């Protein structure tokens, strides 16, 4: 399968710092790599209803849920571009990840098996100079990848609050040049890496 990157934009505003940083990193992907960009603000998902034990599950056939499911399954690499909101992913992003729970239960889809071996990446902009405050966001993405048997390429962090601020973060822009060129290891839960 040739590489296909899905960029899931989780910001509440377009052209925010996180999206700008993600687009800078994407500029350095090889020319033959397909890219699909989906803004969750422009393609809102309904609140996730946990129907694990009391409902038949069917594959969504239309609307934004079907769009995101199909795009997710078509991607070799999924890039969660979410600003750091209250030290984790945005509500839009969390809702998208919550829908993965429903997709796990769609008969015949075998979502977890389909995602295994693919790569999850993160891009975020934060207003703090101390990048440690983004650890809950990084943990959310790493652990989601570990549960799904995916690879995890890490999170590209940039600093910015006002629109366009991240473009002055020269260290983040330098990291963006090579971010997607790195080898992404198989994701592991923290307790697994502690045993190694």
C-alpha positions, 0 to 999 in steps of 0.5 A, a space after each residue: 500500500 502506498 503512503 496516504 496521510 490523513 490529517 485530522 484537524 481538531 482546532 475550533 478555528 481554521 488556519 490556527 497555529 496547530 494547522 500551520 505547523 502541520 502544513 509546514 511538516 506536510 510540505 516535506 513529505 515526498 511528492 508521491 505521498 497522498 494527503 487528505 485534510 479534514 477539519 473536524 470543525 467543518 465536518 462535525 461528528 455527533 456526540 458518541 453514544 456508547 452502545 456496546 452492550 445494547 445495540 446492533 452496530 452498522 457501518 455508517 453509510 453517509 454523513 461525517 461519520 462515514 466520511 471520517 471512517 472511510 478516510 481513516 481506513 484509507 490512510 496508512 498514516 493518521 495525523 491528529 493535529 489538535 491544539 493543546 486544550 486544557 492539557 489534552 486533545 480538543 473536544 473535536 479530536 476526542 469525539 473523533 477518537 471516541 467514534 473509534 470505539 463504535 467502529 471497533 464493534 461494526 460487524 465485518 469491519 474488523 477496525 482494530 485489525 485494519 488499523 494495526 501496523 499503521 502509524 499515528 502521529 500528533 501535531 500540537 501548538 501550546 501556549 506554554 514554553 514548558 513542553 511537559 504540559 503536553 504530556 497528557 495529549 501525548 499519552 492519549 495518542 500514544 496509548 490509543 496507538 498502543 491499544 490499536 496495535 499501531 505505530 506511534 511517530 510522536 508529537 510535533 510540538 510548537 509554541 503559539 497562542 495568537 494566530 501565526 505565532 508558531 511561525 516564529 518558533 524556529 525550533 518547531 519549524 526545524 523539527 517539522 522538516 524531518 518529523 515525518 521522515 523518522 521511523 515510527 516504532 510500534 506503540 507501547 503502553 508506559 507499563 510495557 516500556 518500563 518492563 523492557 
